[in-house]
Amino acid sequence: MDDVSTAAEGQRRRTRDRRGRGMRGPGVLPERPGTPALRTARQRFDQLVLDVVAPLDERWQRHLGLVEYAVEDTPMLPDDWGDETVPLSSLVRGKGTGPTRLVVFRRPIEHRATTHDELRAMVHLVVVEQLAELLDLTPGDIDERYAD
């Protein structure tokens, strides 16, 4: 009896490695070979900012002029900043032929948002407020959804 049970165990296919962890490697294969299957948090945030900025920039392009949009991880704060809140964005007006630069800071915004919808709403809020300041209008004039 013991000989039969050990022979059956020896023929059984092993689906796990010797430490019992199972198969290693990616759980998802990429659609195109050579590209990562899953995007990083930074890439997802960049895409979110683009999705928010595109319709606003298209609508206000005539009034805005040349605006450069950027995403940075964190703002560079001076040593004497103190206990003030960390900025969520920065607006640097262009000089001469230089473009105006609107920078959205990823980490402070992600830190304040708990869900993806909240993150999207916060990015929208920040971009609308900065465009309103740039155009010297109220945020409600820039986007009627601002009050929501």
C-alpha positions in Angstrom: 0.0 0.0 0.0 2.8 2.4 0.9 4.5 1.7 -2.4 1.4 2.7 -4.4 0.8 6.0 -2.6 4.5 7.1 -2.9 4.5 6.2 -6.6 1.3 8.3 -7.2 2.8 11.3 -5.3 6.0 11.1 -7.4 4.0 11.3 -10.6 1.9 14.2 -9.5 2.8 17.4 -11.3 4.3 20.1 -9.2 2.5 23.5 -9.6 4.5 25.2 -6.9 8.2 25.6 -6.4 10.1 23.9 -3.6 9.1 26.7 -1.1 5.4 26.6 -2.0 5.2 30.1 -3.5 3.9 29.2 -6.8 4.7 30.6 -10.2 6.8 33.8 -10.4 6.6 36.5 -13.0 4.2 39.0 -14.3 0.5 38.3 -13.8 -0.4 40.4 -16.9 1.3 40.3 -20.3 1.7 43.6 -22.2 -0.4 44.3 -25.3 2.7 45.3 -27.2 5.9 43.4 -26.6 8.6 45.5 -25.0 6.3 47.9 -23.2 5.3 47.6 -19.6 1.8 46.0 -19.0 1.0 48.2 -16.0 1.6 51.9 -15.7 3.3 53.4 -12.7 1.6 55.8 -10.3 3.5 58.6 -11.9 2.3 57.7 -15.4 -1.3 57.4 -14.2 -1.1 60.8 -12.5 0.4 62.4 -15.7 -2.4 60.9 -17.8 -5.0 62.2 -15.3 -3.5 65.8 -15.5 -3.6 65.6 -19.3 -7.2 64.4 -19.2 -8.1 67.4 -17.0 -6.0 70.0 -18.8 -6.9 69.1 -22.5 -10.5 70.3 -22.6 -9.7 73.5 -20.5 -6.7 74.4 -22.6 -8.7 73.8 -25.8 -11.5 76.0 -24.6 -9.3 78.9 -23.4 -6.4 78.6 -25.8 -7.1 82.0 -27.5 -6.9 83.8 -24.1 -4.1 81.8 -22.6 -1.5 82.1 -25.2 1.5 79.8 -24.8 1.2 77.7 -21.6 3.4 74.8 -20.7 1.9 72.3 -18.3 4.1 70.1 -16.1 3.9 67.6 -13.3 6.5 67.4 -10.6 6.6 65.1 -7.6 7.1 67.7 -4.9 7.7 71.5 -4.6 11.1 72.8 -3.7 10.4 74.7 -0.5 12.9 77.0 1.2 14.4 76.0 4.6 12.5 78.8 6.4 9.1 77.6 5.0 7.7 76.9 8.5 4.4 75.2 9.2 2.5 76.7 6.2 0.7 74.3 4.0 2.5 72.7 1.1 1.5 74.2 -2.3 -0.4 71.9 -4.7 0.7 73.8 -7.8 2.8 76.6 -9.1 2.2 79.3 -11.7 5.1 81.1 -13.3 4.1 83.7 -15.8 6.0 83.9 -19.0 8.4 86.8 -19.7 8.8 88.0 -23.2 8.5 85.1 -25.6 8.9 82.5 -22.8 5.8 80.4 -22.1 3.8 80.6 -18.9 4.4 77.4 -16.8 1.7 75.7 -14.7 3.2 73.0 -12.5 1.0 70.5 -10.6 2.7 68.7 -7.7 1.8 65.1 -7.6 2.7 63.9 -4.1 0.8 66.7 -2.1 -2.3 66.1 -4.1 -2.1 62.3 -3.8 -1.6 62.7 -0.1 -4.8 64.6 0.3 -7.0 62.4 -1.9 -8.4 59.1 -0.7 -10.1 57.8 -3.9 -9.5 58.1 -7.6 -12.6 60.4 -8.0 -11.4 62.6 -5.3 -7.9 62.8 -6.9 -9.5 63.7 -10.3 -11.6 66.4 -8.6 -8.7 67.9 -6.7 -6.5 68.0 -9.9 -9.4 69.7 -11.7 -9.9 72.2 -8.9 -6.1 73.1 -8.8 -5.9 73.5 -12.6 -9.1 75.6 -12.8 -7.9 77.9 -9.9 -4.5 78.4 -11.6 -6.1 79.2 -15.0 -8.5 81.6 -13.3 -5.6 83.4 -11.7 -3.7 83.5 -15.0 -6.7 85.0 -16.9 -7.8 87.2 -14.0 -11.3 85.6 -13.9 -13.2 83.7 -11.3 -12.9 79.9 -11.3 -16.6 79.6 -12.0 -16.0 81.5 -15.3 -13.3 79.1 -16.3 -15.4 76.0 -15.7 -19.0 75.9 -14.6 -18.3 72.6 -12.7 -16.0 74.4 -10.3 -18.8 74.9 -7.8 -19.5 71.2 -7.7 
